[in-house]
Amino acid sequence: MHSQDKAHSQVYAQARNWLLDFPDTVEDFPFGPEVAVFKVKGKMFATLSLGKATPSANTHIASINDVQASDECTKGCSKEDSNECSKKYWMNLKCDPHEAVMLRDVFSAVIPGYHMNKQHWNTVILDGSLPAGELQRMIKHSFMLVVNKLPKKAQVSILLHL
């Protein structure tokens, strides 16, 4: 395994561990083996995948906004580097609409949610530019947005374990 591939594997493993650290979190693959979906009590709060998804027979065709979002990753890459850009892991996280816009303005690795409602979701490109503490805060925010919409009984059982 190349050192770069090993680093990519470590990024994925760390992000996956942070997501699975939350109580009642389940990892699922409803969109195929390339996209891990993380749910709490059956409700999605994050996805984790390698590179930009490309439309295929098994996925819906990308909207104009999705193409623009994927271009955000590759805009700083030369043709030789564009393949490397698509090897970065992407994480979709639920977000408060006002905070979502602010995060996109502050961090170049945060773009509108790829294949998601861009008002309520951000895509985070795991390229190492976002501080780990900020990523963990964003993951927790996404988790809590979903938990706060659950029935009170489910909320209490989760919050007791945080």
N, C-alpha and C positions, 0 to 999 in steps of 0.2 A: 504494500500500500504506500503510495506517495505521501510525503509529509503534508502536502496540501489537502489530499483526500482525508488524511487522518484529522487534520484541523477542522475540515467540514463535518466529519463525523462527531467530533467533540462539540462543535457548536450545536448540532442537532440534539445530541444527548443531553447537553446542559439545558437547552430550551425545553425539551421534552420533560426532563426532571422537574423543572420549575412549574410547568403546567400540571403535572401529575401530583405535585405536592399538596394541592388543595383537596379538602375533604370531598368525598363522593364524586371525584372526577374520573371519567371513563374515556379511554381512547378508542376511537372507532374509525373505520375506513369506508364510509358510505359512497365516496366518489372514486374509489379504486385505491390501489396500494400506494400511489404517489402522494396522497393527501391525507394526513392524520387529522382527525377532527376530535376536539376535546370538548366534552359535555359534562355538565353538572345536572343531575336529576333529569337527564334526557334533553337538556337545552344547551345548544352550542355556545361556547364563549371564546373559542380559538381554533385556528387551523394552523398546520405546520407542513410545509412542502418545500421541495428543492426547486429553485429557479422559478421562472415564470411558466405558468401552465399554458399550453398551446391547445387550441381547439382540436378535437379529434372526433371520431364517430361517437365516442362515449360522453362527450361534454357539449354544452351549448356553445354557440358561436360567441366570441368575445364582442362586447359592445365597444363603441368608440372610446368610452371612458376607460375600459379595461386595457385597450391597446395603448392609450395615452399613459396609463399607470405603468404598464410594462416598459414603455419607452423611458420612463423616469429612471429605471434601473440602468439602462444601457446608454443613456444620453452622454455620460462621461467616459464611455468606453470606446476605444478604437475598434476597428473590425477584428483585429487579432484578439482583443480583450473581451469582445462581446460574448464569446463562449464562456469565459470565466464569470462574467456577470450573471449568466443564467445558472451557474453552479452555486450561487449563494442561496441559503435557506430564506424563505419568506414565511412570516407569521401574520395571520389576520387576527385582529383583536377588536372586540366591541369597544366603543368609546362614546362618551358624551359628545354630541355634535359640536359644541363650542370648543371643547378641549381638542377634538379631532383636528379641527382647522389650525388651532394654535400649535399642536405638535408637528403638523406638516410644515408650518412656517419655521419652526425652530430646528428641526432635525431633517437633514437631507435623506435619511434612511426611512422616513415615515412618509408614505404616499397614500392616496385614497384607496380604500379597500378593493383589492383585485377580485373581481367576480362577486362583489358584495354590495350592499347598500352603502354608497360612499358617504352618506350623511352620518351613519352610525358605526362604520367600520373603518379601520386603518390597516394598511399592510405595512409591516415593519420588515425591512430588508436586513437580515442578520449579517452585516458586513463588518462588524466590529466597531463602527463609528458611534453607535448608541451606547452610553454607559450601562453596565449591567444592572445597576440599581434602578435606573430609569425604566429599563425593560421589565424588571420584576414589578415595579410600581404599575406599569401599564397592564401587565398580566393580571395583577390583583384587581385593578380597576375594572377590567373586562369581566372577571369572575364575579365581582360584587354587583355589577350592573345586572347580570343574569340572576344571581341569588336574590336580589331585592325584588324581582318580579315573580318569584315563586310564592306559593301559598305559605302563610305564616308558619305552619307546622314544619314544613320542609326547611324554611329559613332558619328556624331555631335549631333544628338538628344539625345543620351545617355550621352555623355560627358558634355552637358549643365546641366545635373541633378546630376552630381557627386559632 
